[in-house]
Amino acid sequence: MNTPQFCKVLDKKGGAKNIRLTGVHAKLRQPIWIHIDYKDEDKLEWLKSLNFDETILENLIDPDTSPRCFRHKKGLMMVMRGVNPHKGEDDDMIAIHIWMTSNRLLTVSHRPVKAVNRILESLQRKKGPKTLGDCLAALSFEMTKNIEESFVSINDIVDDLEETVIEENGLRQDESLRENLSHIRHMIVGLKRYIVPQRDVMRQMERNKLPFFSQSNMARFHEIDRDLTAVVEGLEFAKDHTKVTQEELDSQTNTNISRTMYLMSLIMVIFTPLSFITGLLGANIGGIPFNEDPRGFWVICGLLICIVIFQLFLIKKMKWF
């Protein structure tokens, strides 16, 4: 589901109505939420027409910006990251760029944002945020919720991989196990890359105490901060978990190799003297025992069997096997 571009005036009762982007300036005192795609040429031109400071405009359209937050003399600039639900990759994090003033909330993103869609649905049901501060708090909460869902998914994958390694107990070494472990570790690193600074953003939001945030908004930011802290700690544990699982897999592989080499060594111990005797008897020279005896083949076979039995007895007695 794609996130539509829109311009909505909040009715302060949980609902909103649509207006044209060109009519924004006519409603100077009403709370308006605008969501646009910065790669839409018309919307990009509209953004540039607002005469933002270069720093603000750059942060609004930079696709590789990490989560950040800073106050400006005219408002608040903020960048958040959320998990992209459409790619099927838990480390594929989309950016949403936010510019907020006392009566304007501008959100900018090129890719679908599930959190924005959820808030739009709540506004259509007349149960959405009532103020722009509520909008930003709800957006932060929904994006954090997506991150938490992704974190739960990663934990489940890590647990499944560990169970697979333990259950197989070295009986089958599947290369896909190593690939999955490597992939999940890259996912964890990718998530932590953005979640740690995003947690810091939420802490900074608590300290900013801007006039367009209510006490309930600040409480929501504090709750999000705690949730993201729990996710960061959980990702660190999951990373250690995958490391232990990788070590267990490596240990099983080394055990299998050692067991195989040991068995091969025992086989060599058994067959080396047999090979020596058969090679010696196979020499095409005079004086070979039983060369003319019709029962010679069976005598030699019996001798070799006796040697094998004796070797097995010695190996068992010396506890080599």
C-alpha positions in Angstrom: 0.0 0.0 0.0 1.5 3.3 -1.1 1.4 6.3 1.2 -0.7 9.1 -0.6 0.4 12.7 -0.7 -2.0 14.9 1.2 -2.7 18.2 2.9 -5.1 18.0 5.8 -6.5 20.5 8.2 -7.1 19.0 11.7 -10.5 19.7 13.2 -9.1 19.3 16.7 -11.7 16.6 17.4 -9.8 13.6 16.0 -10.7 14.2 12.3 -9.4 16.2 9.4 -10.4 17.5 6.0 -8.5 17.7 2.8 -7.4 21.0 1.2 -5.3 21.8 -1.8 -1.7 22.5 -1.3 -2.1 25.8 -3.0 -4.6 26.8 -0.2 -2.2 26.2 2.7 -1.1 29.9 3.0 -4.7 31.0 3.2 -5.2 29.1 6.4 -2.4 30.6 8.5 -3.8 29.9 11.9 -5.3 26.4 11.4 -3.2 23.2 12.2 -2.3 21.6 8.9 -0.5 18.4 8.2 1.2 18.1 4.8 2.8 14.9 3.5 4.7 14.9 0.2 7.1 12.9 -1.9 10.3 15.0 -2.3 11.0 13.2 -5.7 7.8 14.6 -7.1 9.0 17.5 -9.2 6.0 19.7 -8.5 6.2 19.1 -4.7 10.0 19.7 -4.8 9.4 23.0 -6.5 6.8 23.9 -3.9 9.3 23.0 -1.1 11.9 25.3 -2.6 9.3 28.1 -3.0 9.0 28.1 0.9 12.4 29.7 1.1 13.7 27.4 3.8 17.2 27.8 5.2 19.6 25.7 3.2 20.2 23.5 6.2 16.5 22.8 6.6 15.9 22.1 2.9 18.9 19.8 2.7 17.7 17.8 5.7 14.2 17.6 4.2 15.3 16.0 0.9 18.5 14.1 1.8 17.6 10.3 1.4 20.6 9.1 3.5 20.1 11.2 6.6 20.4 9.5 9.9 17.9 10.1 12.7 18.4 13.6 14.1 16.6 16.5 15.7 17.5 20.1 16.2 15.7 23.3 17.0 15.6 26.2 14.6 14.4 29.7 15.2 11.3 29.1 13.1 10.5 25.5 14.2 11.8 22.0 14.8 13.6 19.8 12.2 13.5 16.1 12.8 14.4 12.9 10.9 13.2 9.4 11.8 13.6 6.0 10.5 11.2 3.1 10.3 11.1 -0.4 9.0 9.8 -0.7 5.4 7.0 -3.2 5.6 6.9 -3.7 1.8 10.4 -5.0 1.1 10.3 -8.0 3.4 13.7 -7.0 4.8 13.8 -6.1 8.5 16.9 -4.0 8.1 15.5 -2.0 5.2 14.7 1.3 7.0 12.9 4.2 5.4 13.4 7.8 6.3 10.7 10.4 7.1 11.8 14.0 7.3 9.8 16.4 9.5 9.5 20.1 9.7 7.2 21.4 12.4 6.0 24.8 13.5 3.2 25.9 15.8 0.6 25.4 13.1 2.3 23.3 10.4 3.5 19.8 10.2 5.4 18.9 7.1 6.4 15.3 6.6 8.5 14.3 3.6 9.3 10.8 2.3 9.8 9.2 -1.1 8.8 5.6 0.0 5.6 4.2 1.6 5.3 4.8 5.3 3.1 2.4 7.1 2.9 4.6 10.2 1.5 7.5 8.1 -1.2 5.3 6.7 -2.2 4.1 10.1 -2.7 7.7 11.3 -4.6 8.6 8.2 -7.0 5.7 8.9 -7.5 7.0 12.4 -8.3 10.5 11.2 -10.8 9.1 8.7 -12.6 7.3 11.6 -12.6 10.6 13.6 -10.3 9.0 16.2 -7.0 10.4 15.2 -4.7 13.0 16.7 -6.3 16.3 17.7 -3.2 18.5 17.5 0.0 18.6 15.5 1.9 17.6 18.6 -0.4 14.6 18.9 0.3 13.9 15.2 4.1 13.8 15.7 3.8 11.8 18.9 1.5 9.3 17.1 3.9 9.1 14.1 6.9 8.5 16.4 4.9 5.8 18.3 3.7 4.0 15.1 7.2 4.0 13.6 8.6 2.6 16.9 5.9 -0.1 16.8 7.1 -1.2 13.4 10.6 -1.4 14.7 9.5 -3.5 17.7 7.6 -5.9 15.4 10.8 -6.2 13.3 12.8 -6.9 16.5 10.4 -9.6 17.5 10.7 -11.2 14.1 14.5 -11.1 14.4 14.4 -12.7 17.8 12.2 -15.5 16.5 14.6 -16.1 13.6 17.6 -16.2 16.0 15.8 -18.7 18.3 14.9 -20.9 15.3 18.5 -20.9 14.0 19.8 -21.9 17.5 17.2 -24.8 17.7 18.2 -26.0 14.3 21.9 -26.1 15.1 21.3 -27.9 18.4 18.8 -30.4 17.0 21.1 -31.3 14.1 24.0 -31.7 16.5 26.5 -31.8 13.7 24.7 -34.6 11.8 24.0 -32.3 8.8 26.0 -29.2 8.1 23.7 -27.0 5.9 25.5 -24.1 4.3 22.2 -22.1 4.4 22.6 -22.1 8.2 25.7 -20.1 7.9 24.2 -17.8 5.3 21.1 -17.2 7.5 23.3 -16.4 10.6 25.4 -14.0 8.5 22.3 -12.4 7.1 20.6 -11.9 10.5 23.8 -10.4 12.0 23.9 -7.9 9.1 20.2 -7.1 9.8 21.0 -6.4 13.5 23.9 -4.1 12.6 21.6 -2.3 10.1 18.9 -1.8 12.6 21.2 -0.6 15.4 22.8 1.9 13.0 19.6 3.9 13.0 17.8 2.9 16.2 20.5 4.1 18.5 20.4 7.7 17.1 16.6 7.5 16.9 16.5 6.7 20.6 18.7 9.8 21.2 16.2 11.9 19.1 13.4 10.8 21.4 15.5 11.8 24.5 16.2 15.2 22.9 12.5 15.6 22.2 11.8 15.3 25.9 14.4 18.0 26.7 13.2 20.4 24.0 9.9 21.2 25.7 8.5 23.1 22.7 5.2 25.0 23.2 3.4 22.9 20.7 3.9 19.7 22.7 1.6 18.9 25.6 2.5 16.9 28.7 0.9 13.9 27.2 3.1 14.3 24.1 6.2 14.5 26.3 5.0 11.4 28.2 4.6 9.6 24.8 8.2 10.5 23.8 9.5 9.2 27.1 7.6 6.0 26.5 9.1 5.7 23.0 12.6 6.4 24.5 12.2 3.4 26.9 10.8 1.2 24.1 13.8 2.0 21.8 16.2 1.5 24.7 14.7 -2.0 25.2 15.0 -2.7 21.5 18.7 -1.6 21.4 19.5 -3.8 24.4 17.6 -6.7 22.8 19.5 -6.3 19.6 22.7 -6.4 21.5 21.6 -9.6 23.1 20.5 -11.0 19.8 23.9 -10.2 18.3 25.6 -12.1 21.1 23.1 -14.9 20.7 24.0 -15.2 17.0 27.7 -15.2 17.9 27.2 -18.1 20.4 25.1 -20.0 17.7 27.9 -19.4 15.2 30.5 -20.7 17.6 28.3 -23.8 18.3 28.0 -24.4 14.6 31.8 -24.0 14.1 32.4 -26.3 17.0 30.1 -28.9 15.5 31.9 -28.6 12.1 35.3 -28.9 13.8 34.1 -32.0 15.7 32.8 -33.6 12.5 36.1 -32.9 10.8 38.1 -34.4 13.7 35.8 -37.4 13.9 36.1 -38.0 10.2 39.9 -37.7 10.3 40.1 -40.0 13.2 38.1 -42.7 11.5 40.2 -42.3 8.4 43.3 -42.7 10.5 41.9 -46.0 12.0 41.1 -47.2 8.6 44.7 -46.5 7.5 46.0 -48.3 10.6 44.0 -51.4 9.6 44.6 -51.5 5.9 48.3 -50.4 5.8 49.6 -53.8 6.9 47.1 -55.6 4.7 48.2 -53.6 1.7 51.8 -54.3 2.6 51.2 -58.1 2.7 49.1 -58.2 -0.4 51.6 -56.1 -2.3 54.4 -58.3 -1.2 52.6 -61.5 -2.2 51.7 -59.9 -5.5 55.3 -59.5 -6.5 55.9 -61.6 -9.6 59.1 -63.3 -8.4 60.1 -66.8 -7.2 59.7 -67.9 -3.6 56.2 -66.5 -3.0 54.4 -68.7 -0.4 51.5 -70.8 -1.7 52.3 -69.8 -5.3 51.6 -73.3 -6.5 49.1 -74.4 -3.8 45.5 -74.4 -5.0 44.4 -73.5 -1.5 46.8 -70.6 -1.3 44.2 -67.9 -2.0 42.0 -69.0 0.9 44.9 -69.4 3.2 46.0 -65.8 2.5 42.4 -64.5 2.9 42.2 -66.3 6.3 45.5 -64.8 7.3 44.4 -61.3 6.4 41.1 -61.8 8.3 43.0 -62.9 11.4 45.3 -59.9 11.1 42.2 -57.6 10.9 40.6 -59.3 14.0 43.8 -58.9 15.9 44.1 -55.2 15.0 40.5 -54.6 16.0 41.2 -56.3 19.3 44.3 -54.1 19.9 42.3 -50.9 19.0 39.5 -51.9 21.3 41.9 -52.8 24.1 43.8 -49.5 23.8 40.4 -47.6 23.7 41.1 -45.9 20.4 37.5 -46.5 19.3 
